[in-house]
Amino acid sequence: MNGVLPRWVALPETVEEIAAVLRACAERDLAVVPAGGGTKLHWGPPPERCDVLLDLCCMNEILEHAAGDLVVRAQAGVTIDALAGTLAAKGQELALDVPFPQDATVGGTLATALPGPRSFRYGTARDLLIGITVVLPDGTIARSGGKVVKNVAGYDLGKLFTGSYGTLGVIAEATFRLHPLPAARRWVVTELGRAEAARVAAALAASQAEPSAVEVDWPDPGGPVTLAALVEGAAAEARAGALRELAGGSVTGERPPWWGLIERDEVLAEARFLPAGAGDVLDAVASTGLALRGSLAAGRVLLEARRDLAEDELAAAVARLRERARVHVLAAPYDGLDRWGQVSGLPLMRRVKERFDPGRRMSPGRFVGGI
């Protein structure tokens, strides 16, 4: 975790064992950092301290798959690939496009809450989550949503813990709403100039062909923008043809090789903006030298550094982008970088942190404002 080494590693196998570890840590004022597959442990600032790394690799069981109800309940350490394989055998899927799926886990996917391409149609992990079991810093087990046993009054635990980077407690189990696997998938892929990309992406997103995702890939700000739109299900070929009339290019049944991937995340930022401002964002990115990938139509893109950037160079690039978008630096090797920018909800977030973790023992310092 960016040079912060734990003193101990705990490997719980049940929710009750997680609770026992957290109770012991609370009694001794030990800081705890939960971990899944470790794919994003270097995201966010390093924790101020880490006495215990809580490795959830042994929490790897799919507890229930109610195929008739399109619902699955899994432990936090289940990998996204393992979950997808089990669901596909029943003709179903969790409609999340997660980077590093072989190692990324259910818990880590929720804790970092990074949207994938198909969030344009199906929503994010937060939207597909219908129930959650968490263990609070004092060892209390709390559940909300599906399979309710105990709720913490006044809080939607699923929404709070999704995207919390392990700063409120430990995600132990999650219940998701599923979708049937589509009968067919087709991508429309085209290359465009920077000036056209935002306009065409907006036209595709508004099309009656109802794409599941509209993504762009721009590895070189001096080169063309590759745009790909996905249609799924009934009459996919005909619907893809309608999108091709709007965008040009070609129709293929093969996923573009860059689709939903993160190639280099030593330096990685996320930009969010109103879709109407997508053209301005592209113009701003062009002057930074960063590679861009994501959804102009949804107003969400990731920015990677494909070459080494000095701290002042990266800080200047982020400052330029923040004139056009909200930018959060997910990963960078520089401690002095302003990773978050202005966050209007920070006072409320501090109050939530105080309510759940007054002792600042859960991943201290890893979230907005040093939470």
C-alpha angles and dihedrals in degrees: 000000000000092000098316107124124198121233092217139015120216122199108194120186100192140034089250091055090052088052092050091051093049092048090053091048091049091053091052099036093241120164116234130203116190117216136188122176092340094236093128104027088114091055116102125017116314114265116263088236138353118196096161128029105205103209111196096190091116092055090080107129129118097223101190138001111188096188093179090056095040091237133129130186118199139170117253096252096059110116119235091238092052091049092048091052093052093046094046090058086066095042095255139111145191100240097225123119102209126184116234092019095173091065106017111103136210092252095046092047090056095042093055097032098201110174119229129210096275093054082091088076108015102034131237131299087272091057094048094046112098101167139017140186116206136174114222123220093263092054097261113147112221131181133189137174117013117028091016115198101150133005130196102233115250098009133098097215095193093057093042097050096042105093095007096119092224094298098123103042141297125307104221105168136006136196118207138191111238137206131213115259107259118250091231142004129204131180126205108209126188141157120233141175117256092253092057101041100081093045095049093044090054092049092051092047091053095046121121086231085081104218117209091217140005112197137173132204119200110170095164119039088206093057139062126293116243111215124193129182124193126211122186139190131008118028091359093159094053093044091049088053090056090052091048089058088059099042108023118216124096141303120237139171091215122093111241108257092240096047112134093343132135108208103180123015103170082105114021132157134180121216124196125188144147109285089234088066096052094109092054090049091053090051091051093048091051090068095050102059090228122138115240131209130164144063121325087179092059094038095241128115139159122226122207131187108230091185135036113284124195116229095253091047092052092044091052091049092050091048091054091049092049088064086068106025146012104267127194118185104221097184135010135142093232121097094193096058119113097237100178111032118201113347113189094193095055097109090055091046090053090053091051090050090050091050095051103029111020091159092056092229100134113086091317114210098010097110141056115317093005093297 
